[in-house]
């Protein structure tokens, strides 16, 4: 590919900091670089407590343990999300209750949530797709009304905001991803944010394999032992050192990504929705006489973080044709999630939900019609190659 979907950006200090971590003799985790990263998020965004993890999946699994999710509990979440959002709670025995997307955006339709709450509902999980905030005020009102905890899956939402509040810092718990496809990355990596102070002490115990070892190392107790359930969620200092080099350049990275995102927006804004984008090359590619090629795309937001630029096509055929067109130009565009209710596992695990399949038309539409375009720090300025309109964008 001439233009891949993603290219991890290196700030230049990653190797130096990794060498420092190795030279320190402390590379197993929860060392100096771990604390630097965790303190950065606390100070910059005002999060109460932050714990680095090996992935956002691990952070979600910690959240499920921390909230005592178990068999018989129900957890409400969007139908249009990655499987990790659901797996974390399914692993604890919970039933997943799905919410459809908004008609004009992949985020969950919060107006549907209250009707899904039962006496078994233990948590609501929101996913901020593409760094665009779910409408959190009504979610937190439902949390207060029914005594339900809220988890923000903010995997894509570092440095995104809702009414000036940082995403991941509004619900009781927040989770982040530092996978190589994210704005800030460490290859693999994640973080659990604890915004409810009453959960902070236990979160650290779960993080440390169910022991109070962290308190021991701080000199708060004279020995440590097994006091709760937990697992090995800590990343190594090597991962934390890499992440620190990225966090130091967060503003630089964000500024460049926003330039790329705005470049996309301005370019695609030249075409009216429902416009016919026809050319000889495009028609030859489709091997048809004509094709209506229409799409929508997200509006710019000062609160979003330029994580994804996506197009939503009129149907799966138009999307497939455009993917083929891009590939012919050496450009990799990729679709995204498949609706959870359509998955073989969900149908098998929750057969009683199969009758509700028709309740997720918006999620299914995004599964069939949404396409993500390449977006990374070093992406070259857009050219006519993105646009099947002959030899220019005019």
N, C-alpha and C positions, 0 to 999 in steps of 0.2 A: 504494500500500500504506500502511495505517495504521502497521503495524509491518514495516519491511523486514528482510531477513535480516541485514544488517550495516549499521552506521553508523560510519564512522571517527571516533574520538575525538580531539579536539584539546585539548592541555593548556593552551594560551594563549601559549606562548613560541615556537611554531614560526616565525611570521612575523618576530619580533624576531631570532631566531638566523639566519634566512635573510638578513635585511638585514645582519647583521654579517658573514656570509660574503661577500656581494657587496661590501660596503664594504672588505673586506680586500684585494680584488684577486686573491685566490686562490680560484677556484671550480671548478677542473678536477679536483679529487680529491686525496686523500692530503695534506690540509692539517690545520689545527688541529682542526676538528670531526671529521674522520675519526679522528685520533689520540685525541681524547676518547672517542669511542664504543668504539674498540678497547681502550683502556686500561680502560674501565669493565668490560668483560666479563672481562678478565684479572684485575682486582682483585677483582671481586665473586664470580666463579665459579671462579677459579683456572686458567683455560685458559692453555695455554703461549703460543700466538700466535694472534691474531685478525686477519683481513683482511676488511674490508667489501667487498661485491660489489654489483652492480646487481640481483641476484635470488638466490634460493636455487638456481634452475636454474644460474646461472653458478657458484655455489659447488660444486655437484655436478659440473659440467663441469671445473672446476679439479681436483677430487678425482680424476676419471678420468685426467686428464693426469698429475697428480702420482704416481699409482700405476702409470704406464706401461701402462695398459690398452690392448690392441691386438687385432687379428684373431687368433682362435683361443683367446682367453681366455674364461673363464666367470665370470659375476658372479651370485651368489645374492641374491635380494631377494624381498619379498612380492608376491603376486599382486594384493593390494588396496592400491594406491597410485596416486599421480598419475603421469602419463606422464613428467614431468621426471626422476623417480627412475631410470627406465629409459633415457630418451633420452640422458642424459649418457654412459652407457657404450656404448650402441648406436652413438653417433657415433664412438667410438674403434674400432668393429669387433667388440665383444664379443658373446658369446651370453648372453642373459638366461635364468637358471634360476629358476623361480618357486616360492614356498613358499605353502601355503595359510594362511588365518587360523586363529586359535583358534576353537573352537566358540562361545565366549561373548564374544569381543572381536575387533575387526578386526585387532589386532596379529598378526604372523606367529607361527606355531607353531614355536618353536625346536627342538622335538624332531624335526622333519623335516629339519633343516639338515644334520646330519652325513651322512645317507644320500645327499645330493645333491652332496657334495664329491667332486671328481675331481682328477686331476693337472693339469687345466687351470684349476681354480678359482683366481682371482686376488684376489677380494674378496667380502666379505659386506656387504650394505647392509641395515641395519635401519631401519624407519620407526616412530617413536613416535606412533601415531595418537591424536589428540585430547589430546596431552600425557601420555598414559599410557605408562609405560616398558615396552619390550620386556624380557624377562628377560635381562639382559646378562651375568650370570656365566657361564652355559653358552656363550654366544656368544664371550666372550673366552677361555674355555678351549679352544674349537675353534680360535680364532685362533692360540693358542700351540701347540697340538698339531700343526697342519698348516701353520703359517707363512703364514697368510692375513691380509691387512689387513681391518680393519673400518671402515666408514663409517656414521656415524649421520646419517640424514636426520631432523633435529630441527626441521623447518620449523614444526611446530605446538607445539614443546616448550620455548620459552623459559621459564625459571624453573620447570621441572619436574625431578624428581629420581628417582633409583633408589638405594635404600639410602643416602640422604644425599649421593649423588654427582650433580652436575648433568648432565642429559642433554645430549649433544653433547660432553661432556668425558670420555667413557669409552673410545670407540673411538679408532683412530689419527687419524681425521678426523671432524669434525662439521660439519653445514651448518644454517643457520637462514634463515628467511624473515621479511621485514618488509613483506610485502604488506599492503594496506589491510584485509584480512580477519583479520589476525593480532592478537594481544594488543598487541604493540608494533609500530607501523607507520610507514612513510615513503612510502606510496603504492606504490612498488616498492622493493625492496631486499633484501639478504641478507648472509650472512657465512660465511666458511670458518674453522673452528677447527682448528688444527693441534696435536694433543696429543702427537705423536711428534716430539721435537726434531730427529731426523735428517731430517725432511721440511721443516723450517721455512724454511731458506735458499732451497731451490728453489721452495717455494710462493710466496715473495715475487717471485721472478724471473718465474714464470708469470703472476702477478698484474699485473706491470708489462710485459706484452706480450712476454715472453721476454728482457727486458733486465735488467741490474743497476743500473738507474737509481735505485732507492730507496737502494741502498748509496752511490751517487755523491752524492745529495743529503744524506746523513748525513756526508759527508766521508770515507768509508771507502776510496774509490778515487778516482783522479784523472780518470777518464773512464769512460763507460759504453758498452756495446755489446750486440749481439745474441748471447746466450749459450745460449738454449734456446728451445723452443717456448713459446707463450703467447698471450694475447689481451687485449683491452681490457675487463678485468673491474672496474675501479675505478668506483664511483659518484662523482658530483660532490659538491663541498662543500655544495651546496644540499640534496641528499638527506641528507647526513651531519648537517647542521645541524638539519633537521627531525627526524631520528632522535634526536639528542641531547636535544631538548626532550621527547621521549617517554621516553627512558631515565631522565631526571631524575625522572619520575613513575611509574616502574615499580611501586613498592610500592602507590601509590594506585590505579593502574589494576588491578592484580592483586586488591587487596582488594575493589573493587567488582564485578569479574567473578565472584569467588567468592561474593559475596552473590547475584548473579543465578543462578549455577549452583545454589546451595543452595536458592534459591526454587523453581526447577524441580524439584529432587529431592524436596523436601517436598510439592509439589503433586501430582506424579505418583505419589508413594508412597501417596497416598490410594486409589489403585486397585490392587487385587491383579492380578498377572499372570494372564491368561486371563479377566479380568472382562469382563462384557458392558456396554459403554457404549452404551446405547440411549436414544434420545429421538425425539420426533416430528420435530424439525428434522433430525436425523441421518438418520432413515429416509427422509424426503422427499428429502434430498440424494442418497442412494444409490438411491432409487427401487426399494427392495427391501423385503420384509416384515421382514427381520431381518438382522443382520450381527454376527458375532463379531469384536470389535475388541480384539485383545490385543497387548501389546508388552512388551519388557524395556528397561531403561535402565541406564547404568553406575552402579556403586557409587561413593560419594564416596571420594576419596583425598587425603590431606594432601600427597602427593608430586606430584599433578597440578596443572595450572595453569589450570583452568577455561577451556580454549580452546573446546571444543565440548560442547554437551549434545545427545545423540542418543537417539532411540528406535529400537528394532528391532522391526518388526511381524511378524506371523505369515506374511504373504505380501504380494506386490506389490499385490494388489487392496486390501487394508486400508490399505497405505501411500498408494496413489493416492487412496483415498477421504478419508483424513485431510488430505492435501495440498489436495484440493478444498474440504474443510470450512474449513481455515484461510484459504484464498483468499477464501471467501465472507465471512469476518470481517475481511478486509484484512490478513492475516498471511501472510508468505512463509516457508514451510518448504521446504527443498531437500534432495534426496538427494545422494549423493557419488559416489565413484569407481565406474567399471565395471571389472570384473576385467580385468587386462591380457591374459590369455589369450583373452578373448572379442573383443578388438579386431581390426579388419581388418588393421592393420599387423602385429601380432604373428603372426597366422595366416599372413600372406604372407611375413614375414621369417624365421620359424622354423617352417616347415611340419612339420618332424619332431616338433614339440611338440604338434601338433593331437590326436594320439592320447591325450595326457595330460589332455585337457579335463575328464574326470570326476574328476580328482584335486584339484579346488579347490571342493568343495561349500560350504565355509564362506565363502570369498571371494564366491562367486556369491550366496549368501544375503544377505550384507551389501550387495551391489550392488542386489539387488532389494528389500530390506526396511528398510535403514537410512535414517533421516530426521534431518536436522539442524534444530534449532529456532533462531530468532533469539537471538543472544547478543552483546550489546555494552554498553558502559559506561553508556549513557543509556537502556537498555531499561526501560520502565515496569514496575511490579510486575504480576505475572501476574493475569489475571482469568479469569472463567468462559469467555471467548471461546476460550481454548485447549482447552476441554474440551466435547465434544459430548454434554453430559448435561443439557440443559435450561437453567435459568437460574441454576444455582449448581454449586459443586464438592462439595456435600454428598451 
